[in-house]
Structures are given as structure tokens and as C-alpha cells.
Amino acid sequence: MGKRERIKRQRSAEAAGAGGQRGLVKLPEDFLLGTPPGMAKMSEMLKQVAAPGLAEAKTHEDLEFILNGAAIAWNLSLIAPDERKEALKKASSGRIKGKSAQWFDELIARKEELFPENRRSIEGVNVEHRGNGDFQINAVSMLDHVPVMQLPSPPGRWGWLRRLLGR
């Protein structure tokens, strides 16, 4: 058997171990990708929290800004009320104050009004332009019973919030 044949067999074996699809990583049994049965989609809940601002969004960047702000407010709602202002101040290096801080307070209040029992944290938000002015919103969240410390750090801009919250 030549080198090419060995590589081909090895790839076939790897693909079989990943459910027959090449290039997939085998995940732990308790890893859940998608919305848990009986739970609302995080992207839909986030849209409801951000709804007042989304009505004013005119561009893709506006949507991203508003949804990311709503996600930060969502996560801030998960910590003790007396720690929120300090956490936001620390995360923004003191740049968020006045009307911006008020906006976060309004989003936090809206989240607590709409979803008071939901303790899932939002780890990332992505807005995809679908054409004709249509957008798809994807949100990645953690179940409240899963210790965040056991999972890999999220990519990009969400790492700072996780470090801030000590997770």
C-alpha cells in the first residue's frame, strides 16, 4: 500500500468517526449545538430585547451595534445589580456614561422584564446579510448549569466580557 492509499484510508476512517462527514471534530456527548428542546432561541429573545433599537437601524453596522449592545446588557443582567455599573465601566475603560449608560440600563430592564428566569449567557452574536434587506441573526449562548471555565474561550470580542466576569 502506497502513501496515497494510506492517507486515503486514514481520512476515510476519520470521516467515519465523525458521523461519516470529513473535516468534522467529534464533540463530547454532553455538547449541545442548537437550541435545547423546550427552550426559546437565544437569537429570537435577543431580538425582543433589542426591538426598540432595531426599529431605528438603517445599516448592517447599526444592527450589529444594537444587537451586540443588547447582548452585553443581557450578560450584565446576570450579575448582581450593584456590580453592573462597575463592570460596564471597567469593560469600556470608563467610556460608557451618560446616555450610553442609560441605554444599557434600559436594555437590562427590558431583558429582566421579558425573560426574568433566563440565566443563559450570550457568548457571541453574528448578523448575516441575506439580500433584499433581510438579515439572519445568530446568537451563541451557554446553558446556566454549564460552568463556563470548562469551555474554550470564545473568539473575538467576547473574551473581554468573560474575563471581566471572572468566567
MDTraj code that builds the backbone (N, CA, C; nanometers):
import mdtraj as md
import numpy as np

residues = "MET GLY LYS ARG GLU ARG ILE LYS ARG GLN ARG SER ALA GLU ALA ALA GLY ALA GLY GLY GLN ARG GLY LEU VAL LYS LEU PRO GLU ASP PHE LEU LEU GLY THR PRO PRO GLY MET ALA LYS MET SER GLU MET LEU LYS GLN VAL ALA ALA PRO GLY LEU ALA GLU ALA LYS THR HIS GLU ASP LEU GLU PHE ILE LEU ASN GLY ALA ALA ILE ALA TRP ASN LEU SER LEU ILE ALA PRO ASP GLU ARG LYS GLU ALA LEU LYS LYS ALA SER SER GLY ARG ILE LYS GLY LYS SER ALA GLN TRP PHE ASP GLU LEU ILE ALA ARG LYS GLU GLU LEU PHE PRO GLU ASN ARG ARG SER ILE GLU GLY VAL ASN VAL GLU HIS ARG GLY ASN GLY ASP PHE GLN ILE ASN ALA VAL SER MET LEU ASP HIS VAL PRO VAL MET GLN LEU PRO SER PRO PRO GLY ARG TRP GLY TRP LEU ARG ARG LEU LEU GLY ARG".split()
xyz = np.array([
    [0.0854, -0.1166, 0.0000],
    [0.0000, 0.0000, 0.0000],
    [0.0904, 0.1235, 0.0000],
    [0.0643, 0.2143, -0.0934],
    [0.1426, 0.3354, -0.1061],
    [0.0973, 0.4437, -0.0090],
    [0.1721, 0.5510, -0.0079],
    [0.1443, 0.6623, 0.0823],
    [0.0061, 0.7232, 0.0549],
    [-0.0277, 0.7393, -0.0705],
    [-0.1585, 0.7956, -0.1048],
    [-0.2724, 0.7093, -0.0521],
    [-0.2582, 0.5803, -0.0678],
    [-0.3624, 0.4881, -0.0215],
    [-0.3758, 0.4933, 0.1312],
    [-0.2634, 0.5010, 0.2027],
    [-0.2679, 0.5105, 0.3499],
    [-0.3390, 0.6379, 0.3931],
    [-0.3063, 0.7497, 0.3276],
    [-0.3700, 0.8769, 0.3609],
    [-0.5194, 0.8703, 0.3324],
    [-0.5553, 0.8113, 0.2188],
    [-0.6963, 0.7981, 0.1825],
    [-0.7711, 0.7146, 0.2856],
    [-0.7132, 0.6029, 0.3275],
    [-0.7778, 0.5177, 0.4293],
    [-0.7878, 0.5891, 0.5639],
    [-0.6833, 0.6626, 0.5986],
    [-0.6848, 0.7358, 0.7252],
    [-0.7963, 0.8410, 0.7246],
    [-0.8089, 0.9129, 0.6147],
    [-0.9147, 1.0145, 0.6048],
    [-1.0530, 0.9504, 0.6083],
    [-1.0677, 0.8372, 0.5440],
    [-1.1963, 0.7665, 0.5465],
    [-1.2313, 0.7234, 0.6881],
    [-1.1309, 0.6742, 0.7603],
    [-1.1539, 0.6319, 0.8986],
    [-1.1914, 0.7508, 0.9863],
    [-1.1234, 0.8653, 0.9657],
    [-1.1557, 0.9860, 1.0419],
    [-1.2960, 1.0339, 1.0109],
    [-1.3333, 1.0281, 0.8841],
    [-1.4669, 1.0709, 0.8443],
    [-1.5728, 0.9806, 0.9047],
    [-1.5466, 0.8521, 0.9092],
    [-1.6421, 0.7582, 0.9689],
    [-1.6587, 0.7868, 1.1174],
    [-1.5513, 0.8264, 1.1847],
    [-1.5580, 0.8588, 1.3274],
    [-1.6298, 0.9887, 1.3546],
    [-1.6465, 1.0711, 1.2522],
    [-1.7156, 1.1997, 1.2665],
    [-1.8523, 1.1944, 1.2001],
    [-1.9180, 1.0813, 1.2102],
    [-2.0514, 1.0691, 1.1535],
    [-2.0522, 1.0585, 1.0021],
    [-1.9390, 1.0172, 0.9452],
    [-1.9331, 0.9999, 0.8013],
    [-1.9044, 1.1271, 0.7240],
    [-1.8796, 1.2374, 0.7923],
    [-1.8531, 1.3636, 0.7237],
    [-1.7095, 1.4046, 0.7497],
    [-1.6378, 1.4318, 0.6427],
    [-1.4970, 1.4687, 0.6553],
    [-1.4816, 1.6070, 0.7165],
    [-1.3758, 1.6227, 0.7939],
    [-1.3421, 1.7528, 0.8467],
    [-1.4160, 1.7915, 0.9742],
    [-1.5047, 1.7073, 1.0258],
    [-1.5769, 1.7394, 1.1479],
    [-1.5007, 1.6874, 1.2688],
    [-1.5135, 1.7571, 1.3785],
    [-1.4499, 1.7178, 1.5030],
    [-1.5531, 1.6451, 1.5879],
    [-1.5113, 1.5355, 1.6480],
    [-1.6022, 1.4628, 1.7368],
    [-1.6114, 1.5405, 1.8680],
    [-1.7335, 1.5738, 1.9074],
    [-1.7574, 1.6537, 2.0270],
    [-1.7976, 1.5639, 2.1433],
    [-1.7797, 1.6114, 2.2667],
    [-1.8239, 1.5340, 2.3822],
    [-1.9750, 1.5091, 2.3750],
    [-2.0192, 1.4009, 2.4385],
    [-2.1610, 1.3650, 2.4328],
    [-2.2512, 1.4734, 2.4896],
    [-2.2049, 1.5466, 2.5904],
    [-2.2898, 1.6467, 2.6539],
    [-2.2835, 1.7829, 2.5833],
    [-2.2119, 1.7911, 2.4718],
    [-2.2037, 1.9156, 2.3960],
    [-2.3303, 1.9314, 2.3131],
    [-2.3914, 2.0468, 2.3223],
    [-2.5167, 2.0711, 2.2526],
    [-2.4975, 2.1847, 2.1536],
    [-2.5303, 2.1587, 2.0294],
    [-2.5228, 2.2606, 1.9272],
    [-2.6638, 2.2821, 1.8761],
    [-2.7169, 2.3998, 1.8982],
    [-2.8550, 2.4276, 1.8630],
    [-2.9330, 2.4642, 1.9880],
    [-3.0590, 2.4888, 1.9704],
    [-3.1447, 2.5282, 2.0821],
    [-3.1916, 2.4036, 2.1561],
    [-3.1744, 2.4012, 2.2888],
    [-3.2208, 2.2860, 2.3653],
    [-3.3721, 2.2682, 2.3513],
    [-3.4184, 2.1442, 2.3519],
    [-3.5630, 2.1197, 2.3413],
    [-3.6390, 2.1942, 2.4508],
    [-3.7470, 2.2582, 2.4116],
    [-3.8310, 2.3294, 2.5074],
    [-3.7837, 2.4690, 2.5424],
    [-3.6711, 2.5123, 2.4875],
    [-3.6190, 2.6463, 2.5164],
    [-3.6345, 2.7343, 2.3933],
    [-3.6534, 2.8626, 2.4177],
    [-3.6636, 2.9590, 2.3081],
    [-3.5254, 2.9840, 2.2486],
    [-3.5222, 3.0194, 2.1209],
    [-3.3953, 3.0505, 2.0555],
    [-3.3401, 3.1806, 2.1119],
    [-3.2122, 3.1793, 2.1435],
    [-3.1486, 3.2977, 2.2004],
    [-3.1557, 3.4152, 2.1032],
    [-3.1412, 3.3897, 1.9736],
    [-3.1462, 3.4998, 1.8774],
    [-3.2830, 3.5678, 1.8784],
    [-3.3886, 3.4905, 1.8952],
    [-3.5240, 3.5485, 1.8995],
    [-3.5443, 3.6300, 2.0268],
    [-3.4946, 3.5801, 2.1394],
    [-3.5071, 3.6552, 2.2644],
    [-3.4257, 3.7838, 2.2582],
    [-3.3063, 3.7750, 2.2006],
    [-3.2213, 3.8928, 2.1884],
    [-3.2879, 3.9985, 2.0999],
    [-3.3530, 3.9549, 1.9922],
    [-3.4257, 4.0491, 1.9061],
    [-3.5371, 4.1189, 1.9833],
    [-3.6037, 4.0474, 2.0713],
    [-3.7108, 4.1095, 2.1502],
    [-3.6548, 4.2136, 2.2459],
    [-3.5421, 4.1832, 2.3080],
    [-3.4800, 4.2794, 2.3999],
    [-3.4345, 4.4031, 2.3237],
    [-3.3793, 4.3831, 2.2057],
    [-3.3243, 4.4939, 2.1268],
    [-3.4268, 4.5616, 2.0367],
    [-3.5518, 4.5162, 2.0378],
    [-3.6543, 4.5620, 1.9431],
    [-3.6648, 4.7141, 1.9296],
    [-3.6672, 4.7926, 2.0376],
    [-3.6801, 4.9379, 2.0195],
    [-3.5664, 4.9973, 1.9348],
    [-3.4455, 4.9502, 1.9541],
    [-3.3327, 4.9995, 1.8755],
    [-3.3305, 4.9442, 1.7349],
    [-3.3741, 4.8195, 1.7183],
    [-3.3735, 4.7576, 1.5852],
    [-3.4652, 4.8303, 1.4891],
    [-3.5720, 4.8883, 1.5419],
    [-3.6657, 4.9622, 1.4564],
    [-3.5982, 5.0835, 1.3930],
    [-3.4935, 5.1338, 1.4565],
    [-3.4236, 5.2520, 1.4063],
    [-3.3004, 5.2181, 1.3225],
    [-3.2609, 5.0913, 1.3193],
    [-3.1401, 5.0511, 1.2468],
    [-3.1590, 5.0698, 1.0966],
    [-3.0569, 5.1292, 1.0345],
    [-3.0637, 5.1537, 0.8909],
    [-2.9598, 5.0726, 0.8131],
    [-2.8532, 5.0310, 0.8788],
    [-2.7452, 4.9592, 0.8104],
    [-2.7118, 4.8303, 0.8847],
    [-2.6329, 4.7474, 0.8184],
    [-2.5827, 4.6238, 0.8792],
    [-2.5036, 4.6559, 1.0061],
    [-2.4229, 4.7614, 1.0001],
    [-2.3428, 4.8021, 1.1157],
    [-2.4312, 4.8459, 1.2323],
    [-2.5414, 4.9149, 1.1999],
    [-2.6364, 4.9541, 1.3050],
    [-2.6928, 4.8301, 1.3748],
    [-2.7317, 4.7307, 1.2953],
    [-2.7857, 4.6078, 1.3522],
    [-2.6840, 4.5400, 1.4431],
    [-2.5607, 4.5272, 1.3951],
    [-2.4558, 4.4644, 1.4756],
    [-2.4335, 4.5402, 1.6062],
    [-2.4267, 4.6724, 1.5964],
    [-2.4032, 4.7551, 1.7152],
    [-2.5149, 4.7361, 1.8184],
    [-2.6379, 4.7435, 1.7720],
    [-2.7530, 4.7327, 1.8626],
    [-2.7613, 4.5929, 1.9237],
    [-2.7434, 4.4897, 1.8427],
    [-2.7525, 4.3526, 1.8943],
    [-2.6370, 4.3188, 1.9875],
    [-2.5174, 4.3664, 1.9566],
    [-2.4051, 4.3429, 2.0480],
    [-2.4248, 4.4184, 2.1786],
    [-2.4782, 4.5395, 2.1712],
    [-2.5097, 4.6135, 2.2935],
    [-2.6146, 4.5418, 2.3761],
    [-2.7160, 4.4872, 2.3088],
    [-2.8204, 4.4117, 2.3798],
    [-2.7627, 4.2852, 2.4427],
    [-2.6679, 4.2221, 2.3741],
    [-2.6042, 4.1020, 2.4302],
    [-2.5223, 4.1360, 2.5540],
    [-2.4522, 4.2482, 2.5490],
    [-2.3750, 4.2912, 2.6668],
    [-2.4704, 4.3214, 2.7821],
    [-2.5791, 4.3918, 2.7521],
    [-2.6772, 4.4229, 2.8559],
    [-2.7374, 4.2939, 2.9124],
    [-2.7658, 4.1976, 2.8249],
    [-2.8192, 4.0680, 2.8693],
    [-2.7235, 4.0055, 2.9708],
    [-2.5954, 4.0006, 2.9354],
    [-2.4974, 3.9388, 3.0251],
    [-2.4800, 4.0184, 3.1541],
    [-2.4888, 4.1502, 3.1446],
    [-2.4800, 4.2322, 3.2657],
    [-2.5982, 4.2036, 3.3587],
    [-2.7131, 4.1696, 3.3003],
    [-2.8310, 4.1401, 3.3830],
    [-2.8120, 4.0139, 3.4664],
    [-2.7124, 3.9338, 3.4309],
    [-2.6886, 3.8081, 3.5022],
    [-2.6031, 3.8253, 3.6275],
    [-2.5429, 3.9434, 3.6425],
    [-2.4632, 3.9677, 3.7620],
    [-2.5424, 4.0551, 3.8589],
    [-2.4950, 4.0626, 3.9804],
    [-2.5657, 4.1373, 4.0842],
    [-2.5851, 4.2832, 4.0423],
    [-2.7044, 4.3394, 4.0668],
    [-2.7323, 4.4772, 4.0250],
    [-2.6296, 4.5791, 4.0742],
    [-2.5790, 4.5610, 4.1949],
    [-2.4833, 4.6586, 4.2472],
    [-2.3448, 4.6468, 4.1823],
    [-2.3193, 4.5415, 4.1053],
    [-2.1905, 4.5233, 4.0383],
    [-2.1949, 4.5636, 3.8906],
    [-2.3126, 4.5886, 3.8363],
    [-2.3280, 4.6126, 3.6930],
    [-2.2585, 4.7394, 3.6447],
    [-2.2813, 4.8496, 3.7135],
    [-2.2230, 4.9762, 3.6684],
    [-2.0704, 4.9687, 3.6681],
    [-2.0148, 4.9082, 3.7706],
    [-1.8691, 4.8949, 3.7782],
    [-1.8174, 4.8024, 3.6681],
    [-1.8900, 4.6946, 3.6410],
    [-1.8495, 4.6020, 3.5347],
    [-1.8514, 4.6709, 3.3991],
    [-1.9550, 4.7492, 3.3717],
    [-1.9652, 4.8208, 3.2444],
    [-1.8561, 4.9272, 3.2345],
    [-1.8312, 4.9952, 3.3441],
    [-1.7265, 5.0978, 3.3460],
    [-1.5902, 5.0353, 3.3193],
    [-1.5642, 4.9235, 3.3844],
    [-1.4357, 4.8550, 3.3672],
    [-1.4213, 4.8008, 3.2254],
    [-1.5268, 4.7431, 3.1722],
    [-1.5223, 4.6842, 3.0376],
    [-1.5012, 4.7892, 2.9303],
    [-1.5534, 4.9078, 2.9513],
    [-1.5442, 5.0128, 2.8495],
    [-1.4342, 5.1136, 2.8796],
    [-1.3525, 5.0853, 2.9782],
    [-1.2471, 5.1783, 3.0211],
    [-1.3050, 5.3148, 3.0553],
    [-1.4251, 5.3163, 3.1117],
    [-1.4887, 5.4398, 3.1551],
    [-1.5517, 5.5218, 3.0445],
    [-1.5540, 5.4706, 2.9211],
    [-1.6070, 5.5479, 2.8084],
    [-1.7582, 5.5461, 2.8000],
    [-1.8232, 5.4526, 2.8656],
    [-1.9695, 5.4452, 2.8583],
    [-2.0267, 5.5180, 2.9788],
    [-2.0922, 5.6302, 2.9517],
    [-2.1554, 5.7096, 3.0575],
    [-2.2672, 5.7909, 2.9959],
    [-2.3413, 5.8581, 3.0775],
    [-2.4498, 5.9422, 3.0281],
    [-2.5570, 5.8639, 2.9549],
    [-2.5885, 5.9090, 2.8323],
    [-2.6957, 5.8458, 2.7547],
    [-2.6632, 5.7011, 2.7193],
    [-2.5363, 5.6697, 2.6960],
    [-2.4975, 5.5316, 2.6650],
    [-2.5235, 5.4399, 2.7842],
    [-2.4869, 5.4851, 2.9025],
    [-2.5109, 5.4054, 3.0233],
    [-2.6614, 5.3890, 3.0461],
    [-2.7366, 5.4935, 3.0173],
    [-2.8824, 5.4873, 3.0311],
    [-2.9405, 5.3844, 2.9336],
    [-2.8851, 5.3809, 2.8113],
    [-2.9297, 5.2838, 2.7111],
    [-2.9086, 5.1412, 2.7615],
    [-2.7916, 5.1147, 2.8212],
    [-2.7658, 4.9817, 2.8767],
    [-2.8627, 4.9509, 2.9903],
    [-2.8889, 5.0502, 3.0762],
    [-2.9850, 5.0298, 3.1858],
    [-3.1236, 4.9937, 3.1319],
    [-3.1646, 5.0612, 3.0240],
    [-3.2950, 5.0317, 2.9633],
    [-3.2986, 4.8901, 2.9047],
    [-3.1898, 4.8497, 2.8393],
    [-3.1840, 4.7145, 2.7835],
    [-3.1845, 4.6084, 2.8931],
    [-3.1118, 4.6341, 3.0011],
    [-3.1099, 4.5403, 3.1139],
    [-3.2501, 4.5275, 3.1723],
    [-3.3173, 4.6395, 3.1913],
    [-3.4537, 4.6373, 3.2460],
    [-3.5480, 4.5617, 3.1519],
    [-3.5311, 4.5818, 3.0224],
    [-3.6159, 4.5124, 2.9246],
    [-3.5919, 4.3609, 2.9295],
    [-3.4652, 4.3209, 2.9388],
    [-3.4336, 4.1781, 2.9480],
    [-3.4971, 4.1189, 3.0729],
    [-3.4823, 4.1884, 3.1857],
    [-3.5370, 4.1368, 3.3119],
    [-3.6888, 4.1316, 3.3101],
    [-3.7519, 4.2243, 3.2378],
    [-3.8978, 4.2243, 3.2256],
    [-3.9458, 4.1094, 3.1369],
    [-3.8780, 4.0894, 3.0237],
    [-3.9208, 3.9881, 2.9276],
    [-3.8777, 3.8462, 2.9644],
    [-3.7577, 3.8316, 3.0189],
    [-3.7009, 3.6986, 3.0450],
    [-3.6344, 3.6929, 3.1822],
    [-3.7110, 3.7139, 3.2894],
    [-3.6504, 3.7221, 3.4226],
    [-3.5855, 3.5914, 3.4697],
    [-3.6354, 3.4788, 3.4239],
    [-3.5840, 3.3498, 3.4712],
    [-3.4716, 3.2950, 3.3846],
    [-3.4460, 3.3563, 3.2698],
    [-3.3447, 3.3039, 3.1789],
    [-3.2060, 3.3447, 3.2266],
    [-3.1223, 3.2457, 3.2573],
    [-2.9882, 3.2705, 3.3101],
    [-2.8786, 3.2299, 3.2125],
    [-2.9156, 3.2067, 3.0863],
    [-2.8144, 3.1719, 2.9856],
    [-2.7348, 3.2963, 2.9499],
    [-2.6040, 3.2824, 2.9397],
    [-2.5215, 3.3961, 2.8984],
    [-2.5013, 3.3904, 2.7476],
    [-2.4863, 3.5065, 2.6876],
    [-2.4645, 3.5155, 2.5441],
    [-2.3146, 3.5268, 2.5201],
    [-2.2630, 3.4345, 2.4407],
    [-2.1193, 3.4304, 2.4144],
    [-2.0816, 3.4943, 2.2813],
    [-2.1780, 3.5161, 2.1942],
    [-2.1473, 3.5778, 2.0658],
    [-2.2724, 3.6033, 1.9841],
    [-2.2653, 3.7047, 1.8996],
    [-2.3760, 3.7400, 1.8107],
    [-2.3171, 3.7635, 1.6725],
    [-2.3858, 3.7126, 1.5719],
    [-2.3432, 3.7320, 1.4340],
    [-2.4644, 3.7721, 1.3509],
    [-2.4468, 3.8740, 1.2694],
    [-2.5542, 3.9193, 1.1812],
    [-2.5094, 3.8937, 1.0380],
    [-2.5880, 3.8152, 0.9651],
    [-2.5563, 3.7836, 0.8260],
    [-2.6569, 3.8508, 0.7341],
    [-2.6062, 3.9223, 0.6356],
    [-2.6916, 3.9869, 0.5363],
    [-2.7368, 3.8817, 0.4361],
    [-2.8672, 3.8682, 0.4160],
    [-2.9236, 3.7670, 0.3265],
    [-2.9711, 3.8251, 0.1938],
    [-2.9554, 3.9534, 0.1731],
    [-3.0018, 4.0161, 0.0495],
    [-3.1421, 4.0714, 0.0659],
    [-3.1791, 4.1644, -0.0209],
    [-3.3125, 4.2270, -0.0180],
    [-3.3449, 4.2883, 0.1178],
    [-3.2440, 4.3355, 0.1891],
    [-3.2668, 4.3975, 0.3189],
    [-3.2953, 4.2993, 0.4307],
    [-3.2811, 4.1697, 0.4048],
    [-3.3097, 4.0666, 0.5047],
    [-3.1812, 4.0258, 0.5765],
    [-3.1909, 4.0036, 0.7073],
    [-3.0760, 3.9646, 0.7869],
    [-3.1101, 3.8421, 0.8698],
    [-3.0088, 3.7602, 0.8922],
    [-3.0239, 3.6475, 0.9844],
    [-2.9370, 3.6757, 1.1058],
    [-2.9947, 3.6563, 1.2225],
    [-2.9226, 3.6802, 1.3467],
    [-2.8940, 3.5456, 1.4118],
    [-2.7673, 3.5220, 1.4437],
    [-2.7259, 3.4006, 1.5130],
    [-2.6668, 3.4414, 1.6470],
    [-2.7077, 3.3720, 1.7510],
    [-2.6548, 3.4002, 1.8841],
    [-2.6078, 3.2693, 1.9468],
    [-2.4928, 3.2746, 2.0095],
    [-2.4363, 3.1593, 2.0788],
    [-2.4513, 3.1851, 2.2282],
    [-2.5086, 3.0887, 2.2980],
    [-2.5286, 3.1073, 2.4419],
    [-2.4826, 2.9840, 2.5173],
    [-2.4655, 3.0033, 2.6461],
    [-2.4259, 2.8953, 2.7366],
    [-2.5434, 2.8637, 2.8275],
    [-2.5643, 2.7361, 2.8514],
    [-2.6672, 2.6979, 2.9474],
    [-2.6211, 2.7387, 3.0860],
    [-2.7156, 2.7757, 3.1715],
    [-2.6777, 2.8275, 3.3026],
    [-2.6130, 2.7247, 3.3929],
    [-2.6338, 2.5974, 3.3694],
    [-2.5758, 2.4967, 3.4572],
    [-2.4370, 2.4512, 3.4128],
    [-2.3883, 2.5006, 3.2999],
    [-2.2570, 2.4609, 3.2494],
    [-2.1535, 2.5613, 3.2979],
    [-2.0538, 2.5171, 3.3750],
    [-1.9503, 2.6111, 3.4178],
    [-1.8698, 2.6596, 3.2979],
    [-1.8665, 2.7892, 3.2769],
    [-1.8004, 2.8459, 3.1610],
    [-1.6503, 2.8184, 3.1646],
    [-1.5922, 2.8027, 3.2812],
    [-1.4491, 2.7801, 3.2934],
    [-1.4054, 2.6531, 3.2218],
    [-1.4937, 2.5570, 3.2025],
    [-1.4565, 2.4297, 3.1430],
    [-1.4569, 2.4339, 2.9908],
    [-1.5020, 2.5418, 2.9328],
    [-1.5130, 2.5508, 2.7889],
    [-1.4057, 2.6417, 2.7327],
    [-1.3695, 2.6240, 2.6059],
    [-1.2675, 2.7100, 2.5463],
    [-1.3140, 2.8543, 2.5387],
    [-1.2193, 2.9459, 2.5388],
    [-1.2521, 3.0881, 2.5296],
    [-1.3198, 3.1175, 2.3972],
    [-1.4218, 3.2055, 2.4000],
    [-1.4880, 3.2400, 2.2743],
    [-1.3958, 3.3262, 2.1900],
    [-1.4128, 3.3231, 2.0591],
    [-1.3283, 3.4047, 1.9730],
    [-1.3683, 3.5508, 1.9784],
    [-1.2754, 3.6352, 1.9422],
    [-1.3048, 3.7756, 1.9187],
    [-1.3412, 3.8563, 2.0407],
    [-1.4384, 3.9426, 2.0212],
    [-1.4670, 4.0479, 2.1176],
    [-1.5363, 4.0027, 2.2446],
    [-1.5746, 3.8781, 2.2575],
    [-1.6453, 3.8361, 2.3780],
    [-1.5527, 3.7918, 2.4895],
    [-1.4253, 3.7715, 2.4588],
    [-1.3309, 3.7291, 2.5611],
    [-1.3192, 3.8289, 2.6753],
    [-1.3239, 3.9588, 2.6432],
    [-1.3088, 4.0611, 2.7469],
    [-1.4210, 4.0539, 2.8487],
    [-1.5442, 4.0271, 2.8029],
    [-1.6555, 4.0227, 2.8960],
    [-1.6440, 3.9008, 2.9865],
    [-1.5995, 3.7921, 2.9291],
    [-1.5822, 3.6696, 3.0075],
    [-1.4744, 3.6890, 3.1140],
    [-1.3629, 3.7529, 3.0744],
    [-1.2558, 3.7788, 3.1720],
    [-1.3059, 3.8735, 3.2810],
    [-1.3817, 3.9735, 3.2396],
    [-1.4361, 4.0704, 3.3342],
    [-1.5247, 4.0030, 3.4387],
    [-1.6074, 3.9100, 3.3918],
    [-1.6996, 3.8416, 3.4831],
    [-1.6330, 3.7276, 3.5584],
    [-1.5031, 3.7048, 3.5306],
    [-1.4292, 3.6025, 3.6031],
    [-1.4709, 3.4616, 3.5660],
    [-1.5109, 3.4401, 3.4410],
    [-1.5538, 3.3060, 3.3982],
    [-1.4511, 3.2420, 3.3112],
])
top = md.Topology()
chain = top.add_chain()
for i, resn in enumerate(residues, 1):
    res = top.add_residue(resn, chain, resSeq=i)
    for name in ("N", "CA", "C"):
        top.add_atom(name, md.element.get_by_symbol(name[0]), res)
traj = md.Trajectory(xyz[None], top)
